[in-house]
Amino acid sequence: MAVGSRAVVTALAGAALLAVVVLYTSRDQIGYTKNTIMRMISSEGTGRNPPEYTCSKIERKGSWHICNDGTFNVKPPCLVYSFGIWKDWSFDDAMGNVGCEVHSFDPSIGKASFNRSKNVHFHDLGLSGKDSDTYVPTKDIYVNKTTTWKIRRLKTIMEMLGHTKRHLDILKIDIETSEWPAVKDIAASGLFSKVRQFAVEWHLFPTYPNKSEYIGFYAGVIAMKKQGLRTFREKFKSRNYAEKTFHLQADVNYVNMLYKGI
């Protein structure tokens, strides 16, 4: 994997190109033209874009997927953190039915913390790269008026729940661009070493995050990769590379090849 200097990244031809490089981290060689990278990430099932880890048993759990092969199988006493619920509890409930201890987080749904079931516990908190009780989220399809949320770093949440000596069997994040600062912070704190599987929906929208932040986000993803995260599945939901309207949305699943328990 060839990683260029900050100056090289800055000089890349357009924000859309950088966005693609950031998203598809399993083939992030700087220097490809935009068209080449588009071909690399748009040929699902053709063998042109193989995952970095071949999971022999990918299972669907609600709206998400997990690797359940002999190396990364998920079984009790498993611990799952799920950030971003909205109205879809299918993944959280499915993992609870497996027997995992599941902690679900979403400040956007207007619910106080509660126990959804014996194994699924909801927290009125969001995830980001900092701790704040007065975070003002960007208005989007989920947020239609100005409001404030409580957000926390992953490190803070694990301390709060008494999980500092445990690993996360699955960390799932779907939080509408807040994944970028969260991933950067998780990598900086070294906590990906405690994550066996990571499922994330990456987002980039025309007006946010600010393009000036892309280089920092890219560095965060590279740091994540250095801590062992490798793709076993990816699914692009939308992508538009026009300069004024570009957006990207992709579900990507990783396993941690450097996790000490394997």
Accessible surface in RSA format (square Angstrom, percent):
REM  Atomic radii and reference values for relative SASA: ProtOr
REM  Chains: A
REM  Algorithm: Lee & Richards
REM  Probe-radius: 1.40
REM  Slices: 20
REM RES _ NUM      All-atoms   Total-Side   Main-Chain    Non-polar    All polar
REM                ABS   REL    ABS   REL    ABS   REL    ABS   REL    ABS   REL
RES MET A   1   128.96  66.8  53.08  35.1  75.88 180.7  51.67  43.9  77.29 102.4
RES ALA A   2    61.55  56.6  53.22  82.1   8.33  19.0  60.12  84.7   1.43   3.8
RES VAL A   3    70.33  46.3  37.49  33.9  32.85  79.1  38.07  33.1  32.26  87.5
RES GLY A   4    26.96  33.3   0.00   N/A  26.96  33.3  15.86  43.5  11.11  24.9
RES SER A   5    65.10  55.0  48.74  65.0  16.36  37.7  54.12 115.3  10.98  15.4
RES ARG A   6   173.60  72.9 161.72  82.4  11.88  28.3  65.09  89.0 108.51  65.8
RES ALA A   7    74.19  68.2  60.63  93.6  13.56  30.9  67.60  95.2   6.60  17.5
RES VAL A   8    71.66  47.2  67.02  60.7   4.64  11.2  70.54  61.3   1.12   3.0
RES VAL A   9     4.95   3.3   3.05   2.8   1.90   4.6   3.05   2.6   1.90   5.1
RES THR A  10    91.98  65.4  68.28  69.2  23.71  56.5  66.82  89.8  25.16  38.0
RES ALA A  11    82.50  75.9  48.58  75.0  33.92  77.2  59.62  84.0  22.87  60.6
RES LEU A  12    29.98  16.7  14.78  10.6  15.20  38.2  17.93  12.6  12.05  32.4
RES ALA A  13    86.55  79.6  61.13  94.3  25.42  57.8  72.52 102.1  14.02  37.2
RES GLY A  14    46.37  57.2   0.00   N/A  46.37  57.2  38.07 104.5   8.30  18.6
RES ALA A  15    25.28  23.2  10.76  16.6  14.52  33.0  15.90  22.4   9.38  24.8
RES ALA A  16    10.74   9.9   8.26  12.7   2.48   5.6   8.45  11.9   2.29   6.1
RES LEU A  17     7.95   4.4   7.61   5.4   0.34   0.8   7.63   5.4   0.32   0.9
RES LEU A  18    14.59   8.1  14.59  10.4   0.00   0.0  14.59  10.2   0.00   0.0
RES ALA A  19     0.24   0.2   0.00   0.0   0.24   0.5   0.24   0.3   0.00   0.0
RES VAL A  20     1.27   0.8   0.94   0.9   0.33   0.8   1.20   1.0   0.08   0.2
RES VAL A  21     5.29   3.5   2.69   2.4   2.60   6.3   5.29   4.6   0.00   0.0
RES VAL A  22     4.07   2.7   3.92   3.5   0.15   0.4   3.92   3.4   0.15   0.4
RES LEU A  23     2.95   1.6   0.82   0.6   2.13   5.3   0.84   0.6   2.11   5.7
RES TYR A  24     7.91   3.7   6.98   4.0   0.94   2.4   6.02   4.5   1.89   2.3
RES THR A  25     1.68   1.2   0.29   0.3   1.39   3.3   0.01   0.0   1.68   2.5
RES SER A  26     9.69   8.2   0.00   0.0   9.69  22.3   0.37   0.8   9.32  13.1
RES ARG A  27    82.83  34.8  73.29  37.4   9.54  22.7  28.27  38.6  54.56  33.1
RES ASP A  28     1.90   1.3   0.57   0.6   1.33   3.1   0.78   1.8   1.11   1.1
RES GLN A  29    75.51  42.2  74.59  54.5   0.91   2.2   7.00  14.9  68.51  52.0
RES ILE A  30    30.13  17.1   6.72   5.0  23.41  56.4   7.04   5.1  23.08  62.6
RES GLY A  31    63.69  78.5   0.00   N/A  63.69  78.5  33.83  92.8  29.86  66.9
RES TYR A  32    76.54  35.7  68.73  39.1   7.81  20.3  42.48  31.9  34.06  42.0
RES THR A  33    87.38  62.1  79.68  80.8   7.70  18.3  81.69 109.7   5.69   8.6
RES LYS A  34    75.67  36.9  71.68  44.0   3.99   9.5  39.99  36.0  35.68  38.0
RES ASN A  35    97.13  67.0  94.98  91.8   2.16   5.2  15.69  37.8  81.44  78.7
RES THR A  36    33.61  23.9  33.46  33.9   0.16   0.4  19.41  26.1  14.20  21.5
RES ILE A  37     8.42   4.8   8.42   6.3   0.00   0.0   8.42   6.1   0.00   0.0
RES MET A  38    59.43  30.8  59.03  39.1   0.41   1.0  58.01  49.3   1.42   1.9
RES ARG A  39   136.55  57.3 134.16  68.4   2.39   5.7  61.19  83.6  75.36  45.7
RES MET A  40    36.36  18.8  32.70  21.6   3.66   8.7  34.92  29.7   1.44   1.9
RES ILE A  41     0.74   0.4   0.72   0.5   0.02   0.1   0.72   0.5   0.02   0.1
RES SER A  42    60.19  50.9  35.45  47.3  24.73  57.0  20.38  43.4  39.80  55.8
RES SER A  43    12.09  10.2   7.02   9.4   5.08  11.7   5.33  11.3   6.77   9.5
RES GLU A  44    77.23  44.3  52.01  39.3  25.22  60.1  33.45  64.7  43.78  35.7
RES GLY A  45    89.27 110.1   0.00   N/A  89.27 110.1  42.91 117.8  46.36 103.8
RES THR A  46    80.22  57.1  45.23  45.9  34.99  83.4  54.07  72.6  26.16  39.5
RES GLY A  47    64.73  79.8   0.00   N/A  64.73  79.8  38.19 104.8  26.54  59.4
RES ARG A  48   162.98  68.4 131.31  66.9  31.66  75.4  49.91  68.2 113.07  68.5
RES ASN A  49    18.58  12.8   3.35   3.2  15.23  36.7   3.35   8.1  15.23  14.7
RES PRO A  50    60.20  43.9  55.93  51.0   4.27  15.5  60.20  49.7   0.00   0.0
RES PRO A  51    58.49  42.6  44.33  40.4  14.16  51.5  47.45  39.2  11.04  68.6
RES GLU A  52    59.62  34.2  21.61  16.4  38.01  90.5  14.72  28.5  44.91  36.7
RES TYR A  53    33.20  15.5  30.76  17.5   2.44   6.3  26.16  19.7   7.04   8.7
RES THR A  54   112.61  80.1  95.30  96.6  17.31  41.2  67.75  91.0  44.86  67.8
RES CYS A  55    13.79  10.4   0.00   0.0  13.79  32.4   0.00   0.0  13.79  14.9
RES SER A  56    99.18  83.8  60.71  81.0  38.47  88.6  51.57 109.8  47.61  66.7
RES LYS A  57   108.66  53.0 104.56  64.2   4.09   9.7  58.14  52.3  50.52  53.8
RES ILE A  58    75.33  42.9  44.36  33.0  30.97  74.6  44.36  31.9  30.97  84.0
RES GLU A  59    41.16  23.6  37.51  28.4   3.65   8.7  22.96  44.4  18.21  14.9
RES ARG A  60   156.96  65.9 130.06  66.3  26.89  64.0  52.54  71.8 104.41  63.3
RES LYS A  61    40.63  19.8  39.63  24.3   1.01   2.4   5.88   5.3  34.75  37.0
RES GLY A  62    27.07  33.4   0.00   N/A  27.07  33.4  15.07  41.4  12.00  26.9
RES SER A  63    47.13  39.8  33.93  45.3  13.21  30.4  17.01  36.2  30.12  42.2
RES TRP A  64    19.77   7.9  18.44   8.9   1.34   3.1   7.86   4.2  11.91  19.3
RES HIS A  65    27.98  15.3  25.57  17.8   2.41   6.2   9.38   9.7  18.61  21.7
RES ILE A  66     2.15   1.2   2.02   1.5   0.14   0.3   2.15   1.5   0.00   0.0
RES CYS A  67     0.00   0.0   0.00   0.0   0.00   0.0   0.00   0.0   0.00   0.0
RES ASN A  68    27.98  19.3  22.01  21.3   5.97  14.4   0.15   0.4  27.82  26.9
RES ASP A  69    10.72   7.5   6.09   6.1   4.62  10.9   7.14  16.8   3.58   3.6
RES GLY A  70    78.37  96.6   0.00   N/A  78.37  96.6  43.57 119.6  34.80  77.9
RES THR A  71    63.16  44.9  48.61  49.3  14.55  34.7  22.16  29.8  40.99  62.0
RES PHE A  72     0.04   0.0   0.04   0.0   0.00   0.0   0.04   0.0   0.00   0.0
RES ASN A  73    47.39  32.7  44.59  43.1   2.79   6.7  12.02  28.9  35.36  34.2
RES VAL A  74     8.36   5.5   0.31   0.3   8.05  19.4   0.31   0.3   8.05  21.8
RES LYS A  75   134.12  65.4 127.50  78.2   6.62  15.8  75.51  68.0  58.61  62.4
RES PRO A  76    70.93  51.7  54.60  49.8  16.33  59.4  54.80  45.2  16.13 100.3
RES PRO A  77   122.37  89.2 105.97  96.6  16.40  59.6 111.36  91.9  11.01  68.5
RES CYS A  78     1.26   1.0   0.00   0.0   1.26   3.0   0.14   0.4   1.11   1.2
RES LEU A  79     0.55   0.3   0.54   0.4   0.01   0.0   0.54   0.4   0.01   0.0
RES VAL A  80     0.00   0.0   0.00   0.0   0.00   0.0   0.00   0.0   0.00   0.0
RES TYR A  81     0.00   0.0   0.00   0.0   0.00   0.0   0.00   0.0   0.00   0.0
RES SER A  82     0.00   0.0   0.00   0.0   0.00   0.0   0.00   0.0   0.00   0.0
RES PHE A  83     1.03   0.5   1.03   0.6   0.00   0.0   1.03   0.6   0.00   0.0
RES GLY A  84    14.20  17.5   0.00   N/A  14.20  17.5   8.48  23.3   5.72  12.8
RES ILE A  85     7.11   4.0   0.00   0.0   7.11  17.1   1.26   0.9   5.85  15.9
RES TRP A  86    92.67  37.2  88.84  43.0   3.83   9.0  73.53  39.2  19.13  31.0
RES LYS A  87   167.21  81.6 139.14  85.4  28.07  66.8  86.73  78.1  80.48  85.7
RES ASP A  88    64.59  45.2  55.58  55.3   9.02  21.3  36.18  85.1  28.41  28.3
RES TRP A  89    26.68  10.7  22.89  11.1   3.79   8.9  13.06   7.0  13.62  22.1
RES SER A  90    44.10  37.3  31.20  41.6  12.90  29.7  39.64  84.4   4.46   6.3
RES PHE A  91     4.04   2.0   3.70   2.3   0.33   0.9   3.70   2.2   0.33   1.0
RES ASP A  92     0.68   0.5   0.68   0.7   0.00   0.0   0.00   0.0   0.68   0.7
RES ASP A  93    42.42  29.7  40.58  40.4   1.84   4.4  22.49  52.9  19.93  19.9
RES ALA A  94    23.51  21.6  16.71  25.8   6.80  15.5  21.30  30.0   2.22   5.9
RES MET A  95     0.11   0.1   0.11   0.1   0.00   0.0   0.11   0.1   0.00   0.0
RES GLY A  96     5.66   7.0   0.00   N/A   5.66   7.0   3.41   9.4   2.26   5.1
RES ASN A  97   132.22  91.2  96.17  92.9  36.06  86.8  30.39  73.1 101.84  98.4
RES VAL A  98    46.84  30.8  24.93  22.6  21.92  52.8  32.37  28.1  14.47  39.2
RES GLY A  99    31.73  39.1   0.00   N/A  31.73  39.1  16.63  45.6  15.10  33.8
RES CYS A 100     0.00   0.0   0.00   0.0   0.00   0.0   0.00   0.0   0.00   0.0
RES GLU A 101    53.47  30.7  49.73  37.6   3.74   8.9  22.88  44.3  30.59  25.0
RES VAL A 102     0.00   0.0   0.00   0.0   0.00   0.0   0.00   0.0   0.00   0.0
RES HIS A 103    13.13   7.2  13.13   9.1   0.00   0.0  13.13  13.5   0.00   0.0
RES SER A 104     0.00   0.0   0.00   0.0   0.00   0.0   0.00   0.0   0.00   0.0
RES PHE A 105     1.45   0.7   0.22   0.1   1.23   3.2   0.29   0.2   1.16   3.3
RES ASP A 106    10.07   7.1   9.16   9.1   0.91   2.2   1.62   3.8   8.45   8.4
RES PRO A 107    20.08  14.6  11.35  10.3   8.73  31.7  11.37   9.4   8.71  54.2
RES SER A 108    29.24  24.7   9.38  12.5  19.86  45.7   7.40  15.8  21.84  30.6
RES ILE A 109    32.87  18.7   7.98   5.9  24.88  60.0  12.65   9.1  20.22  54.9
RES GLY A 110    75.16  92.7   0.00   N/A  75.16  92.7  41.45 113.8  33.70  75.5
RES LYS A 111   101.85  49.7  96.47  59.2   5.38  12.8  48.47  43.6  53.38  56.9
RES ALA A 112    80.60  74.1  64.58  99.7  16.02  36.4  68.57  96.6  12.03  31.9
RES SER A 113    69.31  58.6  44.98  60.0  24.33  56.0  30.50  64.9  38.81  54.4
RES PHE A 114    76.45  38.2  63.18  39.1  13.27  34.5  75.37  45.7   1.08   3.1
RES ASN A 115   110.27  76.0  85.39  82.5  24.88  59.9  16.96  40.8  93.31  90.2
RES ARG A 116    98.98  41.6  71.20  36.3  27.78  66.1  11.26  15.4  87.72  53.2
RES SER A 117    53.95  45.6  38.70  51.6  15.25  35.1  47.39 100.9   6.56   9.2
RES LYS A 118   188.34  91.9 158.24  97.1  30.10  71.7 113.41 102.1  74.93  79.8
RES ASN A 119    40.56  28.0  39.07  37.8   1.49   3.6   2.39   5.8  38.17  36.9
RES VAL A 120     1.20   0.8   1.20   1.1   0.00   0.0   1.20   1.0   0.00   0.0
RES HIS A 121    41.58  22.7  41.58  28.9   0.00   0.0  28.34  29.2  13.24  15.4
RES PHE A 122     2.82   1.4   0.00   0.0   2.82   7.3   0.00   0.0   2.82   8.1
RES HIS A 123    28.16  15.4  28.16  19.6   0.00   0.0  17.82  18.4  10.34  12.0
RES ASP A 124    57.39  40.2  51.99  51.7   5.40  12.8   7.52  17.7  49.87  49.7
RES LEU A 125    16.39   9.1  16.38  11.7   0.01   0.0  16.38  11.5   0.01   0.0
RES GLY A 126     5.54   6.8   0.00   N/A   5.54   6.8   5.54  15.2   0.00   0.0
RES LEU A 127     5.21   2.9   0.06   0.0   5.15  12.9   0.06   0.0   5.15  13.9
RES SER A 128    10.43   8.8   9.71  13.0   0.72   1.7   1.36   2.9   9.06  12.7
RES GLY A 129    23.89  29.5   0.00   N/A  23.89  29.5   6.49  17.8  17.40  39.0
RES LYS A 130   118.58  57.9 116.48  71.5   2.10   5.0  63.57  57.2  55.01  58.6
RES ASP A 131    70.97  49.7  44.01  43.8  26.96  63.8  23.05  54.3  47.92  47.8
RES SER A 132    25.15  21.2  15.99  21.3   9.16  21.1  15.93  33.9   9.22  12.9
RES ASP A 133    79.73  55.9  63.16  62.9  16.57  39.2  21.80  51.3  57.93  57.8
RES THR A 134   101.52  72.2  90.68  91.9  10.84  25.8  63.41  85.2  38.11  57.6
RES TYR A 135    55.22  25.8  50.54  28.8   4.68  12.2  33.20  25.0  22.02  27.1
RES VAL A 136    85.80  56.5  66.72  60.4  19.09  46.0  66.72  58.0  19.09  51.8
RES PRO A 137    10.68   7.8   4.49   4.1   6.19  22.5   4.52   3.7   6.15  38.2
RES THR A 138    68.24  48.5  55.25  56.0  12.99  31.0  35.91  48.2  32.33  48.9
RES LYS A 139   119.87  58.5 102.33  62.8  17.54  41.8  58.44  52.6  61.43  65.4
RES ASP A 140    41.95  29.4  19.23  19.1  22.72  53.7  25.18  59.3  16.77  16.7
RES ILE A 141   150.14  85.4 115.90  86.3  34.23  82.5 124.72  89.8  25.42  69.0
RES TYR A 142    68.17  31.8  54.41  31.0  13.76  35.8  20.52  15.4  47.64  58.7
RES VAL A 143    11.09   7.3   7.53   6.8   3.56   8.6  10.78   9.4   0.31   0.8
RES ASN A 144   133.01  91.7 105.08 101.5  27.93  67.3  35.82  86.2  97.19  93.9
RES LYS A 145   145.64  71.1 144.39  88.6   1.24   3.0  88.46  79.6  57.18  60.9
RES THR A 146    98.01  69.7  73.53  74.5  24.49  58.4  55.87  75.0  42.14  63.7
RES THR A 147    45.52  32.4  36.63  37.1   8.89  21.2  20.82  28.0  24.70  37.3
RES THR A 148    78.49  55.8  61.07  61.9  17.42  41.5  30.53  41.0  47.96  72.5
RES TRP A 149    47.12  18.9  42.21  20.4   4.91  11.5  41.93  22.4   5.20   8.4
RES LYS A 150   109.01  53.2 105.30  64.6   3.72   8.8  48.21  43.4  60.80  64.8
RES ILE A 151     4.27   2.4   4.27   3.2   0.00   0.0   4.27   3.1   0.00   0.0
RES ARG A 152    45.25  19.0  45.25  23.1   0.00   0.0   1.74   2.4  43.51  26.4
RES ARG A 153    65.42  27.5  65.42  33.3   0.00   0.0  12.64  17.3  52.78  32.0
RES LEU A 154     0.60   0.3   0.39   0.3   0.21   0.5   0.39   0.3   0.21   0.6
RES LYS A 155    86.27  42.1  85.35  52.4   0.92   2.2  54.11  48.7  32.15  34.3
RES THR A 156    31.53  22.4  30.89  31.3   0.64   1.5  25.10  33.7   6.44   9.7
RES ILE A 157     0.07   0.0   0.00   0.0   0.07   0.2   0.07   0.1   0.00   0.0
RES MET A 158     3.69   1.9   3.69   2.4   0.00   0.0   2.64   2.2   1.06   1.4
RES GLU A 159    87.25  50.1  67.80  51.3  19.45  46.3  27.16  52.5  60.09  49.1
RES MET A 160    96.98  50.2  59.01  39.1  37.97  90.4  46.69  39.7  50.30  66.6
RES LEU A 161    42.75  23.8  19.75  14.1  23.00  57.8  25.50  17.9  17.25  46.4
RES GLY A 162    59.72  73.6   0.00   N/A  59.72  73.6  33.21  91.1  26.52  59.4
RES HIS A 163    10.33   5.6  10.33   7.2   0.00   0.0   4.24   4.4   6.09   7.1
RES THR A 164    62.43  44.4  57.34  58.1   5.09  12.1  37.14  49.9  25.29  38.2
RES LYS A 165   201.96  98.5 165.52 101.6  36.44  86.8 114.07 102.7  87.89  93.6
RES ARG A 166    80.16  33.7  73.00  37.2   7.16  17.0  44.78  61.2  35.38  21.4
RES HIS A 167    63.04  34.5  58.32  40.5   4.72  12.1  42.83  44.1  20.20  23.5
RES LEU A 168     0.42   0.2   0.42   0.3   0.00   0.0   0.42   0.3   0.00   0.0
RES ASP A 169     6.68   4.7   6.61   6.6   0.07   0.2   0.00   0.0   6.68   6.7
RES ILE A 170     2.25   1.3   2.25   1.7   0.00   0.0   2.25   1.6   0.00   0.0
RES LEU A 171     0.00   0.0   0.00   0.0   0.00   0.0   0.00   0.0   0.00   0.0
RES LYS A 172     5.23   2.6   5.23   3.2   0.00   0.0   0.00   0.0   5.23   5.6
RES ILE A 173     0.00   0.0   0.00   0.0   0.00   0.0   0.00   0.0   0.00   0.0
RES ASP A 174    35.87  25.1  29.45  29.3   6.43  15.2   1.16   2.7  34.71  34.6
RES ILE A 175    29.32  16.7  18.23  13.6  11.10  26.7  23.30  16.8   6.02  16.3
RES GLU A 176    41.07  23.6  34.97  26.5   6.09  14.5  18.60  36.0  22.47  18.3
RES THR A 177    14.72  10.5  12.51  12.7   2.21   5.3   0.02   0.0  14.70  22.2
RES SER A 178    22.84  19.3  20.47  27.3   2.37   5.5   5.41  11.5  17.42  24.4
RES GLU A 179     0.00   0.0   0.00   0.0   0.00   0.0   0.00   0.0   0.00   0.0
RES TRP A 180     2.46   1.0   0.94   0.5   1.52   3.6   0.94   0.5   1.52   2.5
RES PRO A 181    44.29  32.3  41.40  37.7   2.90  10.5  42.58  35.2   1.71  10.6
RES ALA A 182     0.00   0.0   0.00   0.0   0.00   0.0   0.00   0.0   0.00   0.0
RES VAL A 183     1.38   0.9   1.38   1.3   0.00   0.0   1.38   1.2   0.00   0.0
RES LYS A 184    98.97  48.3  97.41  59.8   1.56   3.7  53.85  48.5  45.12  48.1
RES ASP A 185    21.14  14.8  16.91  16.8   4.23  10.0   7.83  18.4  13.31  13.3
RES ILE A 186     0.71   0.4   0.71   0.5   0.00   0.0   0.71   0.5   0.00   0.0
RES ALA A 187     5.19   4.8   0.48   0.7   4.70  10.7   0.48   0.7   4.70  12.5
RES ALA A 188    90.52  83.2  46.50  71.8  44.02 100.1  58.80  82.8  31.72  84.0
RES SER A 189    41.43  35.0   3.88   5.2  37.54  86.5  16.20  34.5  25.22  35.3
RES GLY A 190    28.87  35.6   0.00   N/A  28.87  35.6  23.54  64.6   5.33  11.9
RES LEU A 191    21.51  12.0  21.14  15.1   0.37   0.9  21.14  14.8   0.37   1.0
RES PHE A 192     0.00   0.0   0.00   0.0   0.00   0.0   0.00   0.0   0.00   0.0
RES SER A 193    63.42  53.6  52.75  70.4  10.66  24.6  39.60  84.3  23.82  33.4
RES LYS A 194    64.23  31.3  63.56  39.0   0.67   1.6  47.83  43.1  16.40  17.5
RES VAL A 195     0.57   0.4   0.57   0.5   0.00   0.0   0.57   0.5   0.00   0.0
RES ARG A 196    23.10   9.7  23.10  11.8   0.00   0.0   3.45   4.7  19.65  11.9
RES GLN A 197     4.83   2.7   4.83   3.5   0.00   0.0   2.85   6.1   1.98   1.5
RES PHE A 198     1.04   0.5   0.00   0.0   1.04   2.7   0.55   0.3   0.49   1.4
RES ALA A 199     3.56   3.3   3.50   5.4   0.06   0.1   3.50   4.9   0.06   0.2
RES VAL A 200     0.00   0.0   0.00   0.0   0.00   0.0   0.00   0.0   0.00   0.0
RES GLU A 201     4.16   2.4   4.16   3.1   0.00   0.0   0.00   0.0   4.16   3.4
RES TRP A 202     0.24   0.1   0.24   0.1   0.00   0.0   0.24   0.1   0.00   0.0
RES HIS A 203     0.40   0.2   0.40   0.3   0.00   0.0   0.40   0.4   0.00   0.0
RES LEU A 204     2.79   1.6   2.79   2.0   0.00   0.0   2.79   2.0   0.00   0.0
RES PHE A 205    42.16  21.1  41.70  25.8   0.46   1.2  41.70  25.3   0.46   1.3
RES PRO A 206    48.56  35.4  40.50  36.9   8.05  29.3  41.11  33.9   7.45  46.3
RES THR A 207   117.86  83.8  90.18  91.4  27.69  66.0  78.63 105.6  39.23  59.3
RES TYR A 208    45.25  21.1  45.25  25.7   0.00   0.0  39.73  29.9   5.52   6.8
RES PRO A 209    13.71  10.0   6.06   5.5   7.65  27.8  11.60   9.6   2.11  13.1
RES ASN A 210    89.87  62.0  83.30  80.5   6.57  15.8  19.82  47.7  70.05  67.7
RES LYS A 211    90.38  44.1  77.88  47.8  12.50  29.8  53.08  47.8  37.30  39.7
RES SER A 212    95.30  80.5  57.90  77.3  37.41  86.2  54.85 116.8  40.45  56.7
RES GLU A 213    79.28  45.5  72.73  55.0   6.55  15.6  29.90  57.8  49.38  40.3
RES TYR A 214     4.22   2.0   4.02   2.3   0.20   0.5   3.86   2.9   0.37   0.5
RES ILE A 215    32.05  18.2  31.86  23.7   0.19   0.5  31.86  22.9   0.19   0.5
RES GLY A 216    19.87  24.5   0.00   N/A  19.87  24.5  16.71  45.8   3.16   7.1
RES PHE A 217    13.08   6.5  11.41   7.1   1.67   4.3  11.84   7.2   1.24   3.5
RES TYR A 218     8.00   3.7   8.00   4.6   0.00   0.0   8.00   6.0   0.00   0.0
RES ALA A 219    56.69  52.1  47.93  74.0   8.76  19.9  52.04  73.3   4.65  12.3
RES GLY A 220     4.21   5.2   0.00   N/A   4.21   5.2   3.64  10.0   0.57   1.3
RES VAL A 221     0.51   0.3   0.49   0.4   0.02   0.0   0.49   0.4   0.02   0.1
RES ILE A 222    11.65   6.6  11.65   8.7   0.00   0.0  11.65   8.4   0.00   0.0
RES ALA A 223    34.17  31.4  30.92  47.7   3.25   7.4  33.49  47.2   0.68   1.8
RES MET A 224     0.00   0.0   0.00   0.0   0.00   0.0   0.00   0.0   0.00   0.0
RES LYS A 225     3.72   1.8   3.49   2.1   0.23   0.6   3.65   3.3   0.07   0.1
RES LYS A 226   149.25  72.8 124.88  76.6  24.37  58.0  76.82  69.1  72.43  77.2
RES GLN A 227    42.02  23.5  35.16  25.7   6.86  16.3  27.41  58.4  14.60  11.1
RES GLY A 228     0.29   0.4   0.00   N/A   0.29   0.4   0.29   0.8   0.00   0.0
RES LEU A 229     0.00   0.0   0.00   0.0   0.00   0.0   0.00   0.0   0.00   0.0
RES ARG A 230    75.39  31.7  75.39  38.4   0.00   0.0   8.73  11.9  66.66  40.4
RES THR A 231     3.20   2.3   3.20   3.2   0.00   0.0   3.20   4.3   0.00   0.0
RES PHE A 232     6.58   3.3   0.84   0.5   5.74  14.9   0.84   0.5   5.74  16.4
RES ARG A 233    57.93  24.3  50.56  25.8   7.37  17.5  19.91  27.2  38.02  23.0
RES GLU A 234    28.52  16.4  15.79  11.9  12.73  30.3  11.03  21.3  17.50  14.3
RES LYS A 235    94.97  46.3  94.97  58.3   0.00   0.0  47.32  42.6  47.65  50.8
RES PHE A 236    17.20   8.6   2.85   1.8  14.34  37.3   2.85   1.7  14.34  41.0
RES LYS A 237   113.98  55.6  77.39  47.5  36.59  87.1  50.19  45.2  63.79  67.9
RES SER A 238    37.07  31.3  27.34  36.5   9.74  22.4  34.79  74.1   2.28   3.2
RES ARG A 239    74.45  31.3  47.67  24.3  26.78  63.8  13.42  18.3  61.03  37.0
RES ASN A 240    50.20  34.6  45.13  43.6   5.07  12.2  11.55  27.8  38.65  37.4
RES TYR A 241    24.09  11.2  18.27  10.4   5.82  15.2  17.99  13.5   6.10   7.5
RES ALA A 242    54.07  49.7  39.36  60.7  14.71  33.5  50.49  71.1   3.59   9.5
RES GLU A 243   146.65  84.2 131.86  99.8  14.79  35.2  47.31  91.5  99.34  81.1
RES LYS A 244   187.33  91.4 163.64 100.4  23.68  56.4 113.12 101.8  74.20  79.0
RES THR A 245    71.11  50.6  69.62  70.6   1.49   3.6  64.54  86.7   6.57   9.9
RES PHE A 246     1.51   0.8   1.51   0.9   0.00   0.0   1.51   0.9   0.00   0.0
RES HIS A 247    57.83  31.6  57.83  40.2   0.00   0.0  37.48  38.6  20.35  23.7
RES LEU A 248     0.87   0.5   0.58   0.4   0.29   0.7   0.68   0.5   0.19   0.5
RES GLN A 249    47.16  26.4  47.16  34.5   0.00   0.0   0.97   2.1  46.18  35.0
RES ALA A 250     0.06   0.1   0.06   0.1   0.00   0.0   0.06   0.1   0.00   0.0
RES ASP A 251    11.87   8.3  11.87  11.8   0.00   0.0   0.89   2.1  10.98  11.0
RES VAL A 252     4.99   3.3   4.89   4.4   0.10   0.2   4.89   4.3   0.10   0.3
RES ASN A 253     2.70   1.9   2.70   2.6   0.00   0.0   0.00   0.0   2.70   2.6
RES TYR A 254     0.23   0.1   0.10   0.1   0.12   0.3   0.00   0.0   0.23   0.3
RES VAL A 255     0.00   0.0   0.00   0.0   0.00   0.0   0.00   0.0   0.00   0.0
RES ASN A 256     0.32   0.2   0.32   0.3   0.00   0.0   0.00   0.0   0.32   0.3
RES MET A 257    78.79  40.8  65.28  43.2  13.51  32.2  65.28  55.5  13.51  17.9
RES LEU A 258   114.29  63.7  94.51  67.6  19.79  49.7  98.91  69.5  15.39  41.4
RES TYR A 259    30.46  14.2  26.62  15.1   3.84  10.0  13.99  10.5  16.47  20.3
RES LYS A 260   200.36  97.7 167.92 103.0  32.44  77.2 118.11 106.3  82.25  87.6
RES GLY A 261    61.95  76.4   0.00   N/A  61.95  76.4  26.10  71.6  35.85  80.3
RES ILE A 262    87.00  49.5  24.33  18.1  62.68 151.1  56.46  40.7  30.55  82.9
END  Absolute sums over single chains surface
CHAIN  1 A    12074.0       9169.0       2905.0       6584.8       5489.2
END  Absolute sums over all chains
TOTAL         12074.0       9169.0       2905.0       6584.8       5489.2
